[in-house]
Each structure stands twice: as structure tokens, then as C-alpha cells.
């Protein structure tokens, strides 16, 4: 049994149970129909347990943003407190590993919900099960899911901790650049090849869960004898081959998205045995994903942290102008009132003036050495923007509306009629 009582709780848990999320009117993707019988449970586990890409596998329902209060205090029930302690322990493990690589770990949020939830990945019902949403860096979980785990033969508190450890593994993949790189690699390849890549993603997250368990046991005595075996039993129970047999069908490896029982158990054991991120390289050199290395992954995370810090300071041009602030990220939109000649001194810049309302104009200096020109720009065009603001008495200047190839500055962009120039 996990020795969790009396330990530090994470402050990154958002308890929104009992609050209602507005369901969108229109849905895209797959829907899970019917009740939560045996087949439904198997489908849920197959898609979501310790993994899952909600945008591809869970039938995301796109809709309005959440109306819930994420600042509600965490409930004092054992289930919520247990998950808060486990999340706190993962923060310790990954915080130390990132620090050893010269970076700072960006801690994710865990949102507990009931019934349904809106996220940056769309709207999901409880039938989806736990999932990680990369855009908002949150793990989403309805606690009723653990009852379904028990029905599938994965009881015990460490099976629940394993779920969290795996989803946090996806967060590590996200902030170190693995998930974006896999997403890019999936473009233009067959469904079978995309499935194979997804299996490697899930197995690495299993290995990362093993790394957390390694340090939880060796450094903090969080685990007891039998906990690891319980985790491996859970891993075996939710292998793609086991789930396909339970559903009464034949085993079809080409459809695997999470890996076989043997593979999932093997990679969890690898992470637990070694405690090494490098040992969790499920990707081979041929697909171009393993060559990024842990040190580079940590640097990617460090750049992401810098971008996150800058993003927290995003303002609007009106506020920046009123407070006479410079070097602040701003976002908004305006109407082109004048197109100016390009500035060809040094780096080339496309220049134009926007009317952004409230009697204020904004000069845009768009670097066309690093980003594509806004083609055929004319007065009356509506432009959306994200960039860095520099104050002057005439309304200010917007620059850095492009991608920074060195990764040291927050990316900016211009948008017109749905097309992005960055």
C-alpha cells in the first residue's frame, strides 16, 4: 500500500467536482455511445488509461470555454488528498531531474471533474477517462474512473498512482518537445505508421512512470512491497492485446496505440529499475526522434519556461500605452489605415499602421527576413497580432511578430483572414 498519509500535498490540484461545464452544441470526432457496460469499460481503458491523445483517440467535442471555478479548495476526501500527494511526489522527482540538467521543471495542473469538462483540447465527458491536454498543460480526471479500473482487474492505490505517473510522463514529453515532434512526424504518413509512433509515445510515458516510482521508493519510502507488482499487473491488464482479447476480437498489432501487455510491463520496469531518462528512449534513430537527447530536451523545457513567463505578462496595446510600458507582449487586432514602404536598413521589415480603436494607432514592423510578408496588404484589412510592444507618444510600435529561430524569445505572429504569418 502506498504510504501517502501525512505527506506534502500539491498546490496544483484544481477540484471542480460538482460544477457544471457547458456542453457545446456541435461535436467533432468519435462519440462513445451507450452505457458503461463491459465493452464500454474496455473501450475507455483502451483509449485512456495511462496515455491517450485526446485530440486523436477520444473524440474531442470542440466548444466553448469552461465556466467552472478552478480556484475551489481541494476536497478533504481520501481520494482527492491521495492524488494530491502523488502529484506532489512527481513534482519532486521531475523537479530534481530537470534541475540536474540545468533547467526548471514546469509543473502541470491536475483538474478533478465530475460528469464532463471543458479544456483547451475541447469538451469531454467522464466516459473519456483520464487524459493529458498539451495546450493547457493539465491532467484531467474523474475519480469514478478508478471504479472501472477495479472491474478490469487493476485494483489498489498504486494502480491509481500509476495513472497519474503516466499522465505526468506525457507532460514531460510535452515540455521537452517530444509530443510536438511526434505530431509533426505523423503528418503525411499512414494510419499504421501513426499508430506505431503513438505506441512509442505511450511506452515512453510508461517508462517515465517507472522513473517516478524508482525515486518514490528509493528516496522517499513512499512505496511498500507489492506496490510495484501491482503496477505491473495493471500495465499487463491494459495492454492492447489483452483488451482486444477481452472484447472478444482477435489481436491485431497494426491497430495498437498503447503497446502490448509485455511491452508496457517491460518499459515500466525499465524506468523503475534504472531511474534513468536516457534508458526510456523508446524511439530509434530511424524515425529521427531519439536524437534530441535529454540535455536538449531540458533546454527545450527551459525555453518553454521562458516563454511561459513572458506569456503571463501578455497585455493589450491600450494598457501598455496608458502605462507607458515597453518590452511587453501584447495581443489584439486592428484595421490597416496606412501601408508604408518597407524598411530595408539592416533586417528588412514590412511596415504598416493599424487603427486599434479608442483613438489609438499602432505601427507594425514585421521582420520579413524571418517571417513571410503579409501579401497584398491594403487599407481596410483586419489584422490580428501577437508581438512585443515599444512605447512612443504616437501610439507605439509592434515588433517580434515572428518565430525566433534561436528559441530565446516568445514567438509572435500576424493573422489575416485565417492565414498566419510568423
C-alpha positions in Angstrom: 0.0 0.0 0.0 1.3 3.5 -0.9 2.4 5.3 2.3 0.8 8.6 1.4 -0.8 9.9 4.6 0.8 12.9 6.3 2.9 13.8 3.3 3.0 17.1 1.4 0.1 17.9 -0.9 0.5 19.6 -4.3 -0.9 23.1 -4.7 -1.5 22.3 -8.4 -4.8 20.4 -8.0 -8.0 22.1 -9.2 -11.0 20.5 -7.7 -14.0 21.3 -9.9 -16.1 18.3 -9.0 -19.8 19.2 -8.7 -19.5 22.1 -11.0 -21.1 22.1 -14.4 -19.3 22.6 -17.7 -21.2 23.9 -20.7 -21.6 21.3 -23.4 -21.0 22.6 -26.9 -23.8 22.2 -29.5 -21.6 20.7 -32.2 -19.2 17.8 -31.9 -16.3 16.5 -34.0 -14.6 13.2 -33.9 -15.8 9.9 -32.3 -18.5 9.6 -29.7 -18.8 6.9 -27.1 -22.3 5.7 -27.3 -24.4 3.5 -24.9 -23.9 2.7 -21.3 -20.7 1.8 -19.4 -21.0 -1.9 -19.7 -18.1 -4.3 -20.2 -17.4 -3.2 -23.7 -17.7 0.4 -22.7 -15.2 -0.1 -19.9 -12.8 -1.9 -22.2 -13.1 0.9 -24.7 -12.4 3.5 -22.0 -9.3 1.7 -20.7 -8.0 1.0 -24.2 -8.1 4.7 -25.1 -7.2 6.4 -21.9 -5.5 4.5 -19.1 -2.1 6.0 -18.6 -2.0 7.5 -22.0 -4.1 8.7 -24.8 -4.0 11.5 -27.2 -7.5 13.1 -26.6 -7.3 15.0 -29.9 -6.9 11.8 -31.8 -8.4 9.0 -29.8 -11.1 10.4 -27.6 -13.4 12.1 -30.0 -12.9 15.6 -28.8 -16.0 17.7 -28.8 -15.0 21.3 -29.6 -16.9 24.0 -27.9 -17.0 27.0 -25.5 -14.5 27.6 -22.7 -15.2 26.3 -19.2 -17.4 28.3 -16.9 -16.2 26.5 -13.8 -14.3 27.9 -10.9 -10.8 26.3 -10.8 -9.9 28.1 -7.5 -12.2 26.0 -5.4 -10.4 24.4 -2.4 -9.4 20.8 -2.7 -11.8 18.4 -1.1 -10.6 16.6 2.0 -11.8 13.2 0.9 -9.2 10.5 0.9 -9.3 10.0 -2.9 -8.6 13.7 -3.6 -5.9 14.0 -1.0 -4.2 10.8 -2.2 -3.9 12.2 -5.7 -2.6 15.5 -4.4 0.1 13.7 -2.5 1.1 11.6 -5.6 1.2 14.7 -7.8 3.4 16.4 -5.2 5.8 13.5 -5.3 6.0 13.5 -9.1 6.9 17.2 -8.8 9.8 16.3 -6.5 11.1 13.6 -8.9 10.9 15.7 -12.1 12.0 18.9 -10.4 15.3 17.2 -9.3 15.8 15.6 -12.7 15.3 18.8 -14.6 17.4 20.8 -12.2 20.3 18.3 -12.7 20.1 19.1 -16.4 20.3 22.8 -15.8 16.6 23.6 -16.3 13.5 24.2 -14.2 10.5 21.8 -14.3 7.2 23.4 -15.3 4.7 21.8 -13.0 1.4 20.8 -14.6 -2.1 21.1 -13.1 -4.4 18.3 -12.2 -8.1 19.1 -12.6 -10.6 16.8 -10.9 -14.0 16.9 -12.5 -17.3 15.1 -12.5 -19.5 14.3 -15.5 -17.8 16.4 -18.1 -15.2 19.1 -18.6 -14.0 21.7 -21.0 -10.3 22.0 -21.7 -8.0 23.5 -24.3 -8.5 20.2 -26.1 -12.3 20.5 -26.2 -15.2 19.1 -24.2 -15.0 15.6 -22.8 -17.4 13.5 -20.7 -16.4 11.2 -17.9 -16.5 8.3 -20.4 -13.3 9.6 -21.8 -11.4 8.7 -18.6 -8.1 10.5 -17.5 -6.2 12.4 -20.2 -3.5 15.0 -20.6 -4.1 18.1 -22.7 -0.9 19.6 -24.1 -2.1 23.1 -24.9 -3.1 23.9 -21.3 -0.7 21.5 -19.6 -3.3 19.9 -17.4 -4.2 16.3 -16.5 -8.0 15.8 -16.3 -9.5 13.0 -14.1 -12.9 11.9 -13.0 -12.4 9.8 -9.9 -15.2 7.4 -10.9 -12.8 6.1 -13.4 -11.0 4.2 -10.7 -14.1 2.1 -10.1 -13.8 1.0 -13.7 -10.2 0.1 -13.2 -11.2 -2.3 -10.4 -13.7 -4.0 -12.7 -10.9 -4.6 -15.2 -8.7 -6.3 -12.6 -6.5 -3.4 -11.6 -7.4 -2.6 -8.0 -5.2 -1.0 -5.4 -3.9 2.5 -4.7 -0.7 2.1 -6.7 -2.7 1.4 -9.9 -4.2 4.8 -9.4 -0.8 6.4 -8.7 0.4 4.7 -11.9 -2.3 6.5 -13.9 -1.0 9.8 -12.6 2.6 8.9 -13.1 1.9 8.0 -16.7 -0.1 11.2 -17.5 2.7 13.3 -15.9 5.0 11.3 -18.3 3.1 12.8 -21.2 3.5 16.3 -19.6 7.3 15.7 -19.5 7.1 14.7 -23.2 5.2 17.8 -24.0 7.5 20.3 -22.3 10.7 18.6 -23.7 9.4 18.7 -27.3 8.6 15.0 -27.8 4.9 15.4 -28.3 5.2 18.3 -30.8 7.8 16.4 -32.7 5.7 13.2 -32.9 2.7 15.3 -34.0 4.8 16.7 -36.8 6.2 13.3 -37.7 2.6 11.9 -38.1 1.7 14.3 -40.8 1.5 12.6 -44.2 2.1 9.0 -43.0 -0.2 6.0 -43.0 -2.6 5.2 -40.1 -0.5 2.1 -39.3 2.7 4.2 -39.1 1.0 6.8 -37.0 -0.2 4.1 -34.6 3.3 2.8 -34.3 4.6 6.2 -33.4 1.8 6.6 -30.8 2.8 3.3 -29.2 6.3 4.6 -28.7 4.9 7.7 -27.1 2.8 5.6 -24.7 5.6 3.2 -23.8 7.9 6.1 -23.0 5.3 7.5 -20.7 5.1 4.1 -19.0 8.9 4.2 -18.6 8.6 7.7 -17.1 6.0 6.5 -14.7 8.6 3.8 -13.7 11.2 6.6 -13.1 8.9 8.3 -10.7 8.3 5.1 -8.9 12.0 4.5 -8.7 12.7 7.7 -6.8 9.5 7.5 -4.8 10.7 4.2 -3.3 14.5 4.7 -3.2 14.5 8.3 -1.8 11.2 8.8 0.0 9.9 5.4 1.0 6.5 6.1 -0.5 6.0 2.6 -1.7 5.7 -0.8 0.1 6.5 -4.3 -1.0 3.9 -5.4 -3.6 3.2 -1.9 -4.9 5.4 -2.3 -8.0 4.0 -5.8 -8.7 0.5 -4.2 -8.5 1.6 -1.6 -11.1 3.0 -4.2 -13.4 -0.2 -6.1 -13.1 -2.2 -3.0 -14.1 0.2 -2.5 -17.1 -0.4 -6.0 -18.2 -4.2 -5.7 -17.8 -4.4 -2.7 -20.1 -2.1 -3.8 -22.9 -3.7 -3.5 -26.3 -3.6 -7.3 -26.9 -5.3 -8.0 -23.5 -8.0 -5.5 -24.2 -8.7 -6.9 -27.7 -9.0 -10.4 -26.3 -11.4 -9.2 -23.6 -13.5 -7.6 -26.2 -13.8 -10.9 -27.9 -11.8 -10.0 -31.0 -8.6 -11.2 -32.5 -5.3 -9.5 -31.6 -4.4 -7.0 -34.4 -0.9 -5.5 -33.7 -1.3 -3.0 -36.5 -4.1 -1.3 -34.6 -2.2 -1.0 -31.3 -1.9 2.5 -30.0 -0.5 1.9 -26.5 1.5 -1.3 -26.8 1.1 -4.9 -25.8 0.9 -6.1 -22.2 4.5 -7.3 -22.4 5.8 -4.1 -23.8 4.0 -1.9 -21.2 5.3 -4.0 -18.4 8.8 -4.1 -19.8 9.1 -0.3 -20.2 7.6 0.4 -16.7 10.2 -2.0 -15.3 12.9 -0.3 -17.2 12.1 3.1 -15.8 11.8 1.7 -12.3 15.0 -0.4 -12.4 17.2 2.4 -13.8 15.7 5.7 -12.8 17.2 7.0 -16.0 15.6 9.2 -18.6 18.1 8.1 -21.2 17.0 4.5 -20.6 13.5 5.4 -21.6 14.4 6.1 -25.3 11.6 4.1 -27.0 12.3 5.8 -30.3 15.0 4.6 -32.6 17.3 6.7 -34.7 15.5 5.9 -38.0 12.4 7.9 -37.0 14.5 10.9 -36.0 13.0 11.3 -32.6 15.7 9.8 -30.3 18.5 12.1 -31.4 17.2 15.1 -29.4 18.7 13.8 -26.2 17.8 14.6 -22.6 20.1 17.7 -22.3 18.5 19.2 -25.4 15.0 18.2 -24.1 15.8 20.1 -20.9 16.9 23.1 -22.8 13.7 23.0 -24.8 11.8 22.9 -21.5 13.8 25.9 -20.2 12.9 27.9 -23.4 9.3 26.9 -22.8 9.5 28.2 -19.2 10.9 31.5 -20.5 8.0 31.7 -23.0 5.5 30.8 -20.3 6.9 33.6 -18.1 6.6 36.1 -20.9 3.1 34.8 -21.8 2.0 35.6 -18.3 2.8 39.2 -19.0 0.8 39.5 -22.1 -1.2 42.7 -22.2 -3.0 44.8 -24.8 -1.8 47.9 -26.6 -4.2 50.2 -24.8 -3.0 49.2 -21.4 0.7 49.3 -22.4 0.3 52.7 -24.0 -1.6 54.1 -21.0 1.1 52.9 -18.6 4.0 53.9 -21.0 5.4 50.4 -20.9 7.8 48.8 -23.3 9.2 45.3 -23.9 5.8 43.8 -23.0 4.0 41.1 -25.1 0.7 42.4 -26.5 -2.1 40.8 -28.5 -5.1 42.2 -30.2 -6.5 43.2 -33.6 -6.9 46.3 -35.7 -7.7 47.7 -39.2 -4.9 48.7 -41.6 -5.2 52.5 -42.2 -1.9 53.0 -44.0 0.7 50.8 -45.7 4.2 52.2 -45.6 7.3 51.4 -47.6 9.5 48.5 -46.4 12.3 49.4 -44.1 15.4 48.0 -45.8 18.0 49.1 -43.2 19.5 46.1 -41.6 16.9 43.4 -41.3 14.0 44.0 -43.7 10.7 45.0 -42.2 7.2 45.3 -43.7 5.6 48.4 -42.1 2.0 49.5 -41.8 -0.2 51.3 -39.3 -3.2 49.8 -37.6 -6.2 51.6 -36.1 -6.8 49.6 -32.9 -9.7 51.6 -31.6 -10.1 54.1 -28.7 -8.3 56.7 -30.9 -5.0 54.8 -30.8 -2.9 53.7 -33.7 -0.1 51.1 -33.7 2.9 50.9 -36.1 3.7 47.4 -37.1 7.3 46.5 -38.0 7.1 42.9 -39.3 10.5 41.2 -40.0 10.3 39.7 -43.5 13.8 38.2 -43.3 12.4 35.8 -40.6 8.7 35.6 -41.5 6.7 35.7 -44.7 5.3 39.0 -45.9 1.6 39.7 -45.4 0.9 39.6 -49.1 -1.2 42.1 -51.0 -1.8 44.1 -47.8 -4.1 47.1 -48.2 -6.0 49.6 -46.2 -9.2 48.2 -44.6 -7.6 44.7 -44.0 -8.2 43.4 -40.5 -5.0 42.1 -38.8 -4.7 40.1 -35.6 -1.3 40.2 -33.9 0.9 38.9 -31.1 4.3 40.6 -30.6 6.4 42.9 -28.4 5.3 46.5 -27.7 7.6 49.5 -27.6 6.0 52.7 -26.3 6.1 56.1 -28.0 3.7 59.1 -27.9 2.1 58.3 -31.2 0.7 55.0 -30.0 3.6 52.6 -30.0 5.4 50.1 -32.2 4.8 46.4 -32.5 7.7 44.1 -33.5 8.8 40.5 -32.9 5.8 39.3 -34.9 7.7 36.2 -36.0 9.2 32.9 -34.8 12.6 33.2 -33.0 14.8 30.5 -34.6 17.1 30.7 -31.6 14.3 29.9 -29.2 15.2 32.8 -26.8 12.2 35.0 -27.3 8.5 34.3 -27.3 7.2 33.7 -30.8 4.8 36.2 -32.3 2.6 36.3 -35.4 0.3 38.2 -37.6 -3.0 36.8 -38.9 -5.3 37.9 -41.8 -8.3 36.1 -43.0 -7.3 32.9 -41.2 -3.7 32.8 -42.5 -0.9 33.1 -40.1 2.4 34.9 -40.9 5.2 34.0 -38.5 
